[in-house]
Amino acid sequence: MNWTQWRDRWHAWVRPAAPATLPLAWFDSEPAYRRYRNRHPAHDLELERRLLPPSAEPFTYRAQCFVCQGDFDLHVDFQYAYAVNGVLMPNWRESLICPSCGLNNRMRAAIQVFLQVCPLPDPAWLYLTEQTTALYRWFAKRFPHALGSEYLGDGLPWGAVNAAGIRNESFTHLTWGDRTLDALLSFDVLEHIPDYQAALREAYRCLKPGGIFFFSVPFRPDAVSHLVRARYREDGRLEHLCPPEYHGDPIQPEGCLCFYHFGWELLTDLKRAGFRRPRAIAVRSPRFGYLGGEQLFFLARK
């Protein structure tokens, strides 16, 4: 090994390379997204199709895990699979699980995008609308003042902690004080709340001025209006407007009913709740194992 190689190896050891910056696309409206899509046609999932095995059996995809800072064989299976033009596709967003940290595609992407675009004070008070997940455990380890909760129902007072140490919170009646949080993070939770606009108002109330609301939801990028899948009638009865859709839930084995698939009017909802400059952030990266088309995250500030 010559001197140059020794020098480069030494520098790599004493001064590790900074994590790569994700290429992101930002949108403040549906027309902005449409203009972007006209310039950049949607990914046709050709890479994903080439990865598929002959039969619907689990397989792996080699990529860099941002969380673990190394290359790993990410696990892919066909749980919650769906058909695309007659081809059975894995649920890429919920798959591509890193064997080291246990985080899937959307969780790893959420961490990387959040750290890249959301500067925080030190110390920072964070609240996540989950507590029993690997994603929460990562944030709790990284941020000493991170707090989490689950929805345990009204059998336990809001803000109380059960015997397992899980805090009970309702997103529409949070027990945090006004202007107490630097950031509120919520991943695939709002769609399960019939009165999601009340949850947006609660998020705004609890954040400090300049505080960050960062979240993800099932989203229809080609639609302005929300798809209302279910609702409660005035007489209190549940009405299904679409075939019932249940998502996995760490607390309820039967899953959690999905009330909405959101459209671009969500940005208007955020403004109505008081947030300024709400935007959608799109990310896709074969290098980091963010496959299945672009994922959208949402960022709004108080």
Residue, then its C-alpha position, 0 to 999 in steps of 0.5 A: m500500500n502506497w503513501t496516498q492509500w495510507r493517507d486516504r485510509w487514515h483520513a477516512w478513520v479520523r474524519p468519517a465522510a458526512p452522510a449523503t444528502l438525499p435529493l428531495a422535491w418540495f411542493d406547496s400545491e397540487p399545481a406545483y406537483r403537476r408541473y414537476r410531474n410533467r417535467h419528471p414522468a412518474h417512476d415506472l417501477e421498472l427497477e422494482r419489477r426486475l427485483l421480483p422473484p419468480s414466485a411470491e417468496p421473500f427476497t432481499y435488496r442490497a442497499q445502504c441503511f442511513v440509520c446504521q450507516g452501512d450496506f445491508d440486505l434489506h428484507v422484502d416480503f409479500q405481506y400486504a402485496y397489491a397488483v400493479n398492471g396484473v403484477l403482484m408487487p410487495n408493499w415496498r413502503e412497509s417492507l425493505i426492513c433492515p436486519s440491523c435496526g429493524l426499520n422498514n422503508r418508510m421509517r428509515a426514510a422518515i428519519q433521514v428526511f427529518l434530520q435533513v430538513c428539520p433543524l432543532p434546538d439543543p435540547a429539543w422536546l419532541y413528541l411522537t404519536e407512537q411509543t411501542t415501535a422501533l421508530y419511536r425507540w430510535f428517536a428516544k435514543r437519539f433525542p433525550h427529551a423525546l416523548g411518545s404515546e399510543y391511543l389506549g381508549d377512554g378506559l384510561p385517563w388521557g395522559a396517564v401511563n398504564a402498567a406497561g409504561i405506555r402513555n395514553e393520548s388522544f390526538t384530538h385532546l392532547t395533554w401537553g401544554d400550549r407551546t411546549l414542543d419543538a417538534l411533533l411527529s406523526f407517521d400514518v396516524l391522521e388517517h385513523i382519526p375521524d375528526y383529523q382537523a381537530a388533531l391538526r389544531e391540537a398539533y398547532r396548539c402544542l408547538k412552540p412558535g417556529g415549531i415543526f409538524f412533520f408527518s406522513v399519511p396515505f396520500r393521493p398525489d393526483a387528487v385535490s380532494h380527500l377520499v373519505r372511506a368511512r365516517y360517523r353519521e349524526d346518529g353516531r353510527l359508523e358508515h363505510l363509503c368504501p370497502p373497509e380498510y384496516h392498517g396494522d396497529p401495535i395495540q389492536p390485533e384487529g388493526c385500525l380502521c382507515f377513514y381517509h386517503f388524503g389529497w392536496e387539500l391537506l395543505t389548505d387544512l394545515k393553513r386553516a389550523g394556523f400553520r405557515r408554509p405547509r409543504a410536501i416533500a417527495v423522496r425516492s432513492p434506490r441507493f438507500g432502499y427507498l423504493g416503490g415510487e416516491q414517498l411523500f412527507f409533510l412539513a409545516r411550521k407554527 
